[in-house]
């Protein structure tokens, strides 16, 4: 399990400062381009591209990007050309744009890993519905990220069952619930095979509801791993 810390920044200069602070504490960092004004990708990726997830979140899944869909995915293509370690691509992305990005990844020799993501800020779908997303043709051979809102404690169990089922398929997956009721899944997900845990750099810097801080996540991991 790797801990990924989103970089809380509105500009390239602020992001570079925050990345220097975050780097010693995290395995990976996430750049949320949709929250930044005129991001300088070459400068940002020069600060450790192999361990950076480049995200330009779709408005339908909580993103803030103000440009067109072509411009949004175009920035991800630029990240691929610059050798980013990961790009986060929403499953709901228009098919032609999705194909363009995947072609760019193939053309780069598959150096950049694609994380196919699905975020639902309203609810947690049934296990069967979520399994359909995990098994989608585009996700074959790639990591899938499934993030849902927990409205009841049982939603945590749905996500943990999803992780267990994906593990049986040999699928690389990151999954957890958002919200206060979803914190149980964030803590337990690594035990069920979730690849990445997203954690904030500090209180008040959360990129999603219910997120632990990086220090809290490390302590939870230590306690669960050692059983004490």
C-alpha positions, 0 to 999 in steps of 0.5 A, a space after each residue: 500500500 502506498 500513501 498518496 498526498 494531494 498537493 493543496 495549491 492554487 498556483 504552480 509556485 504554491 504547488 512547488 513549495 508544498 511538494 517540497 514539504 510533502 515529499 518526505 512524508 508521502 510515497 506519492 503526490 497528486 496534482 489536482 490541475 483542475 484546482 490550479 490556475 495555469 499549471 506549469 506541467 514541465 516544472 511540476 513534473 520535474 519535481 519527481 514525476 515518477 511518483 506523481 499522479 496527475 488529475 484533472 477532475 471532471 466536473 461531474 465527479 467533483 472537479 473544478 476545471 473551467 475549460 472544454 473537455 478536450 482541453 481537460 484531457 489535453 492536459 493529461 496527454 501533456 502529462 503523459 508526453 512529459 513522463 508523468 508516473 500516473 494519470 487519473 482518467 474518469 470512466 465517464 470521459 467521452 470515448 473519443 478523448 479516452 481513446 486519444 489519451 490511451 493512444 498517447 500512453 501506448 505511444 509513450 511505451 506505457 511508461 505512464 500508468 492510467 488509473 481508471 476512476 469512478 467517483 460518486 459523491 451521492 451514494 455507494 452502488 451495489 456490489 454488482 454495479 461496482 464490479 461492472 465498472 471494475 471489469 470494464 474493457 478499458 480497465 483491462 491491465 490497468 488500475 481501477 479507482 472506485 470511490 463512493 459516498 458512505 451513507 450508512 456503515 454497511 457501505 463500507 462492507 460493500 467496498 471491502 467486498 469489492 476489493 476482495 472480489 477484485 483481488 480474486 480476479 488479480 485486478 489492481 484496484 484502489 477503493 474506499 468510501 468518502 464521508 465520516 461513515 466511510 472512514 472505516 473503509 479508508 482504514 481497512 482497505 489496504 488490508 483487502 488489497 487496495 493499492 493506494 491510500 489518499 491522505 491529506 497533508 494536515 487537518 483542513 487540507 482534505 481533498 475529499 470528505 472523511 480523509 485522514 491525514 498522512 500521519 493518521 494513515 501511517 499510524 493506522 497502518 502501523 497498528 493494523 500491521 502490528 496488531 498493537 
